[in-house]
Amino acid sequence: MVVRRYHRGDIERLVNLHSLPGVKEHLHDDIFLDRRMTMAMAVRELIKNPSVYVLGSDPEVMAVSYVPLSGVNYTLHVILHPDFRGKNAIRECVDTAKFMFDKTQCRSILAFARETNVQSRMIAAMSGMRRIGKTTGSFLKDGKLIDEVIYQGTKEDYELWAQQS
């Protein structure tokens, strides 16, 4: 699987992926703080930020974003086509994590998964991340606050995990 960084030419394909009903239902209600912002505008802003990495092999199937918390810590955001499940999604997460650890100064990746989203939690765990905690009422969906589970993968974790795979 080839991991590549998406560019402006991929915007329409990424917008289509983000707009699918099976994907959109997993996005925060407050993802657009400015209510006038469209999905296309949000994706353009994401791609033009040089410190954000939007990676993957096919923007119609999956987008894996890494947003910096600091110079060496990133948060992982996975947007997955509803038909793209299982080992392929896990492989893509692992491949993009390896890319981040090899090509950037990234030392730690954090992922936040809604407590009610079993698939996201399974992908994080099966991608070599450890559950490190939980936030209370940090995800707004349909006017309700939902808890999120926090996962972390460090460069050392992935090096060890790769040796065992």
LOLOZA-974185 format. One record per residue (C-alpha): residue in three letters; x, y, z. Coordinates in steps of 0.02 Angstrom, whole numbers, plus 50000, padded with zeros to 5 digits. Layout:
<nodes>
ALAXYZ ...
</nodes>
This chain:
<nodes>
MET500005000050000 VAL500705016949950 VAL500445031150074 ARG500385048349999 ARG499995065750058 TYR498415072549979 HIS498455088949887 ARG497225101949822 GLY496795090949672 ASP496035078449794 ILE494845090949875 GLU493285085449780 ARG493615067149817 LEU493945070850002 VAL492375081550014 ASN491355067349940 LEU492085055250067 HIS491735067050214 SER489955069850151 LEU489405051650143 PRO487955047950264 GLY488925034050350 VAL490385045950379 LYS489485062150416 GLU488535054250561 HIS490195051450651 LEU490765069650639 HIS490565081750785 ASP489035092950776 ASP490185107550810 ILE491465102950676 PHE491055119250588 LEU491175133050717 ASP490765145450580 ARG489065139250520 ARG489355147150350 MET490815135350318 THR490455121250196 MET491275104150193 ALA492305109550041 MET492935124950135 ALA493395114450287 VAL494355101650182 ARG495265115650088 GLU495795123450253 LEU496395106550316 ILE497435102850160 LYS498245119950146 ASN498905119450326 PRO500705113150306 SER500775106550485 VAL499275095150456 TYR499605078850365 VAL498165071350266 LEU498755054250209 GLY498135038350132 SER498155028149974 ASP496465033449902 PRO495485049049952 GLU493845041149896 VAL494045027150024 MET494975033950175 ALA495795049650240 VAL496955049150389 SER497355066250461 TYR498695070350586 VAL498435087050673 PRO499875093650781 LEU499635096050967 SER501455100950985 GLY503045098250883 VAL503105079650924 ASN501305075050969 TYR499895073150842 THR498055068450853 LEU497435055350731 HIS495795057850637 VAL495185043750525 ILE493805046250397 LEU493305029450327 HIS492115024950185 PRO490685014550259 ASP491105000050141 PHE492954999950186 ARG493134990050345 GLY494264977250427 LYS496084973450396 ASN496284986250256 ALA495815000450373 ILE497004994050507 ARG498414992150381 GLU498125009950319 CYS498205016750498 VAL499815007250532 ASP500605012550366 THR500185030950393 ALA500815030250573 LYS502455022950510 PHE502535037050383 MET502285050050520 PHE503615042350632 ASP504865040450488 LYS504595056950396 THR504195069350535 GLN504735072850714 CYS503165064150777 ARG503475053850934 SER501695050950993 ILE499975049250912 LEU498355051551008 ALA496655045550947 PHE494975050051022 ALA493535037850990 ARG491745040151046 GLU491375027751182 THR489865021951080 ASN490885019550919 VAL491495001650936 GLN492265001250761 SER493375016450794 ARG493935009250959 MET494344992450878 ILE495335000750738 ALA496355010750864 ALA496714995450971 MET497094983950824 SER498224997150748 GLY499394995550896 MET498755009751004 ARG498495008151193 ARG496965014451286 ILE497625027751405 GLY496055036151471 LYS494365043851442 THR493625061151428 THR491915065351496 GLY490625073751383 SER491885079451252 PHE490965074351093 LEU489385083851043 LYS488165073850937 ASP486325077350910 GLY486375089651055 LYS487065076551176 LEU488795075751253 ILE489645058851235 ASP491205052251322 GLU492745048351218 VAL494075035151245 ILE495885040751220 TYR497165029651134 GLN499025032751114 GLY500365025351004 THR502185030351023 LYS503595028150901 GLU504325014851017 ASP502645005751027 TYR502545004750837 GLU504344998850819 LEU503994984750943 TRP502304980850864 ALA503094979850690 GLN504364967250752 GLN502974956250821 SER501874956950665 
</nodes>
